[in-house]
């Protein structure tokens, strides 16, 4: 068998996103600057194998250039940990000094197919 039931998809999302930490990437490399840190996110109750962030995910104001944000990832820990999901950002945004990256409520969609 190679297809998950909707029940199992919802359970996998709920169980694995209980303690989710959102990360920003320049291509394959996570941002590595003093003012950057992963941000905690909480998610809506999964439905039909899909969920989204139930509040804004707001990163710190950059004290240095972070470069172009090309991908977004979700880890199970604030530092180190396991990468659970990673996908290209809908829009590439360059973060310079005094800039801030924000993922609005319901924009970070996680879907199991």
C-alpha positions in Angstrom: 0.0 0.0 0.0 1.3 3.4 -0.8 -1.5 5.9 0.0 -2.2 7.4 3.5 -5.7 7.8 4.7 -6.9 11.3 5.5 -7.0 10.3 9.1 -3.3 9.3 9.1 -2.3 12.5 7.1 -4.1 14.6 9.7 -2.5 12.7 12.6 1.0 13.0 11.1 0.6 16.7 10.6 -0.8 17.2 14.1 1.8 15.1 15.8 4.8 16.5 14.0 3.9 20.2 14.0 3.2 20.4 17.8 6.5 22.0 18.4 7.3 23.6 15.0 10.1 26.1 14.4 10.2 28.0 11.1 13.5 28.6 9.4 14.6 30.8 6.4 17.0 29.7 3.7 19.2 31.1 1.0 18.9 28.2 -1.4 20.1 25.1 0.5 21.7 27.0 3.4 19.8 28.2 6.5 20.4 31.9 7.4 23.4 32.1 9.7 23.6 35.6 11.1 23.7 36.9 14.7 20.3 38.6 14.6 18.5 35.6 12.9 16.7 32.8 14.8 14.1 30.3 14.0 10.6 31.2 15.0 8.0 29.1 16.7 4.8 28.6 14.8 1.5 27.0 15.7 -0.9 25.4 13.2 -4.6 25.0 12.7 -6.3 21.6 13.2 -5.4 19.6 10.1 -8.2 18.9 7.7 -8.0 16.8 4.6 -4.3 16.4 5.1 -3.6 20.1 5.2 -2.9 22.7 7.8 -1.6 26.3 8.0 -0.1 28.7 10.5 -2.8 30.1 12.8 -0.9 33.4 13.5 1.7 35.6 11.9 5.3 34.2 12.0 7.5 37.3 12.6 11.3 37.0 12.4 13.6 39.5 14.3 14.6 42.7 12.6 17.9 42.1 10.8 21.0 43.8 12.2 22.9 42.6 9.1 22.1 41.5 5.6 20.5 38.0 5.5 20.4 38.0 1.7 17.6 36.6 -0.5 15.1 34.3 1.3 14.4 31.6 -1.3 13.1 28.7 0.8 11.2 28.2 4.1 11.7 25.1 6.3 10.1 23.7 9.4 12.2 22.0 12.1 11.3 20.1 15.2 13.7 22.2 17.3 14.7 25.8 17.8 18.4 25.0 17.2 19.7 21.9 15.3 16.9 19.3 15.2 15.4 17.6 12.2 14.2 19.3 9.1 10.5 18.2 8.6 9.4 20.2 5.6 11.1 22.6 3.2 9.8 24.3 0.1 10.5 27.4 -2.1 9.1 30.6 -0.8 6.2 32.0 -2.7 8.1 35.3 -3.2 11.8 35.8 -2.9 12.6 38.7 -0.6 15.9 40.2 0.2 16.5 41.0 3.9 18.9 43.9 4.5 19.7 45.8 7.7 16.6 46.9 9.5 14.3 44.6 7.4 12.0 42.0 8.8 10.6 38.8 7.3 7.0 38.0 8.0 4.8 35.0 7.1 1.2 36.2 7.5 -1.4 34.0 9.2 -2.6 31.1 6.9 0.2 31.6 4.3 2.4 28.8 5.5 0.5 25.8 4.2 1.6 22.3 4.9 -0.1 19.6 2.8 0.4 15.9 2.6 -0.5 14.3 -0.7 
